Amino acid sequence: KSNLCVANSVYLANYCKQYNPNSFYVGQGCDFTLFKNDESVKVPENLAVIPKPIVGYVGALLSIRLDEQILLHLAQQKPEWSVVLVGPEDEDFKASKLHQTLNVHFLGPQKPESLPSYIKGFDICLNPQALNPLTIGNYPRKIDEYLAMGKPTLATKTEAMSVFEDYVYIAETKEDYVKLAEKALTENNPELEQKRIDFAKTHTWEKNVAEIYKAIESVQ
């Protein structure tokens, strides 16, 4: 019954189109005030002592949202790498085999303003998303934050991730995560880092609002 629908992910926009042809993907605004990779951002001591290369995740460790098997596979296949997880854990993660894996490091919940410091210390950033009705349509704002700091980023393939496909290594299987992480480590360079930063910074609230107005005007 709406005149139009707007959504912040491609998946949700396509879902809306089943019921209303005037449905539009309008993107997502992000605040990048904290997420800048410059000299003012210092790697925390509890991360600086961990052996590199570091593949890391920042955010809540929830089994409904993250695929534990991807993290286990990465750690087991690459024992010379460090897998670092920053964030509060649910009961499933607290009971995970990850805690018995020597190259996996849980650094616990941290203050939001300190998260860029942890991302700065990662060689690769991860979003090993579980695929289910709760997560399938998510706009992954975390990806923008990783990219805003220029970091090589690996994520699970979803329809919502399609807008990032030129800037993110997108995996369909846990085996893909290992291969793509190797590739990301090998080919990373300052030019690619700057391209990621520039792309992330196109996802502003101003652009988001402009896209909403454009959608409204197109159906008037």
Secondary structure, 3 states (H helix, E strand, C coil): CCCCEEECCHHHHHHHHCCCCCEEECCCCCCCCCCCCCCCCCCCHHHHCCCCCEEEEECCECCCCECHHHHHHHHHHCCCCEEEEECCECHHHHCCHHHHCCCEEEEECCCHHHHHHHHHHCCEEEECECCCCCCCCCCCHHHHHHHHCCCCEEEECCCHHHHHCCCCEEECCHHHHHHHHHHHHHHCCHHHHHHHHHHHCCCCHHHHHHHHHHHHHHCC
